[in-house]
Amino acid sequence: MRALFGIFKEVLEPGDIFPYPLDTTFLKFSEIWLAEKSFSYVGLLDGVICGAYYVKPQWPGRGSHVATATYMVGTAARGKGIGLALAEHSIDAARGRGYRAMQFNLVISTNKAAVKLWQKIGFQIIGTVPGGFEHAELGFVDTYLMYRFL
């Protein structure tokens, strides 16, 4: 978990991708990452953890057939296919656990690499939240709601 927390802090600190508070503690991170009914996998590059994801139900009860997920890749591993590998693995793993669809509630519009990746593997933008994220440099930017059937 400490290696994952290091990647989390690295992704969090620029203030352009994750919505979590900058002062998120290891304990709070662990609660987020190991939430009830979630599952998680890590990505390795040369035997070192370089990224990860977790998947959990979007909603309880009658909405629990739709998954949601969070992904992170360390800066040194970006551009090497780790994000794509994690994304494809998460879709297969979610499908294998009986999920019927996957929905992301907060894809930052200025995170062009993420938007492109999700669209490449079949996600569609089904909604836009104007000014839904406070970007550290750009101020309030739009966020996308993205969805795909599994």
C-alpha positions in Angstrom: 0.0 0.0 0.0 2.9 2.4 0.6 4.0 2.1 -3.0 0.5 2.9 -4.2 0.3 5.8 -1.8 3.5 7.2 -3.3 2.0 7.0 -6.8 -1.3 8.5 -5.5 0.6 11.5 -4.0 2.6 12.0 -7.2 -0.6 12.0 -9.3 -2.5 14.2 -6.8 0.1 17.0 -6.2 -0.1 18.8 -9.5 -3.8 19.4 -9.0 -4.8 18.5 -12.5 -6.2 15.0 -12.3 -7.5 13.8 -8.9 -10.2 15.6 -6.9 -8.9 14.5 -3.5 -7.6 17.0 -1.0 -3.8 17.5 -1.1 -3.5 16.6 2.6 -5.1 13.1 2.0 -3.4 10.8 4.6 -2.2 7.3 4.1 -5.1 6.1 6.3 -7.7 8.0 4.2 -6.1 6.8 1.0 -6.3 3.2 2.3 -10.0 3.6 3.1 -10.6 4.9 -0.5 -8.5 2.3 -2.2 -9.7 -0.7 -0.2 -13.4 0.3 0.0 -15.9 -2.4 0.7 -16.9 -4.4 -2.4 -14.0 -3.1 -4.4 -11.1 -5.0 -6.1 -7.8 -3.7 -7.1 -4.8 -4.6 -9.3 -1.4 -3.1 -9.8 0.6 -2.6 -13.0 4.3 -3.5 -13.0 7.1 -2.2 -15.1 10.4 -4.1 -14.7 9.1 -5.6 -11.6 8.2 -2.3 -9.9 4.7 -1.1 -9.1 4.0 1.8 -11.5 0.3 2.1 -11.6 -3.0 0.6 -10.2 -6.7 0.7 -10.4 -9.7 -0.2 -8.3 -13.2 -1.1 -9.3 -16.3 -0.9 -7.2 -20.1 -0.7 -7.7 -21.3 2.7 -8.9 -24.2 2.4 -6.5 -25.6 -0.1 -4.0 -28.6 -2.4 -4.6 -30.3 -1.9 -8.0 -27.4 0.1 -9.4 -24.7 -2.3 -8.3 -24.4 -3.9 -11.8 -22.7 -0.7 -13.0 -19.0 -0.4 -12.0 -17.0 2.7 -11.4 -13.2 2.8 -11.2 -10.2 4.9 -10.4 -6.8 4.6 -12.1 -3.4 6.0 -11.6 0.0 5.7 -13.4 3.2 7.2 -12.0 4.8 9.9 -14.2 7.9 7.8 -15.0 5.7 5.0 -16.5 3.4 7.2 -18.6 3.4 6.7 -22.3 4.4 3.1 -22.0 1.0 1.4 -22.3 0.5 0.9 -18.6 -2.8 2.9 -18.6 -4.2 1.0 -21.5 -3.2 -2.4 -20.0 -4.8 -1.4 -16.6 -7.9 -0.2 -18.4 -8.3 -3.3 -20.5 -7.6 -5.5 -17.5 -10.2 -3.7 -15.4 -12.9 -4.1 -18.0 -12.3 -7.9 -18.3 -12.1 -8.2 -14.5 -15.3 -6.2 -14.0 -17.1 -8.2 -16.7 -15.9 -11.4 -15.0 -17.4 -10.3 -11.7 -20.8 -9.8 -13.3 -20.8 -6.0 -14.0 -22.8 -5.0 -17.0 -21.4 -1.6 -17.6 -18.7 0.9 -16.3 -19.3 4.6 -15.6 -16.8 7.3 -14.8 -18.3 10.3 -13.0 -15.3 12.7 -13.1 -13.1 12.6 -16.2 -11.3 15.9 -16.3 -11.8 17.5 -19.7 -8.3 18.8 -19.8 -6.8 15.4 -19.1 -6.6 14.7 -22.9 -4.6 11.5 -22.5 -7.3 9.9 -20.3 -10.2 11.1 -22.5 -8.5 9.7 -25.6 -7.7 6.4 -23.8 -11.3 5.9 -22.6 -12.7 6.7 -26.0 -10.2 4.3 -27.7 -11.6 1.4 -25.6 -15.2 2.2 -26.2 -16.3 4.8 -23.6 -18.6 7.5 -24.7 -19.1 11.0 -23.2 -22.7 11.0 -22.0 -22.6 14.2 -20.1 -20.6 17.3 -19.2 -20.5 19.1 -15.9 -19.5 22.7 -16.6 -16.8 23.8 -14.2 -16.9 20.4 -12.4 -13.3 20.4 -11.3 -11.0 23.1 -9.9 -7.8 22.7 -11.8 -4.7 24.0 -10.0 -3.6 26.1 -13.0 -6.6 26.6 -15.2 -9.3 27.3 -12.6 -12.7 25.6 -13.1 -12.7 23.2 -16.0 -15.4 20.9 -17.3 -15.7 17.2 -16.4 -17.1 14.4 -18.4 -19.4 11.5 -17.4 -18.2 8.6 -19.5 -19.9 5.2 -20.0 -19.6 1.9 -21.8 -21.4 -1.4 -21.7 -19.2 -4.4 -20.8 
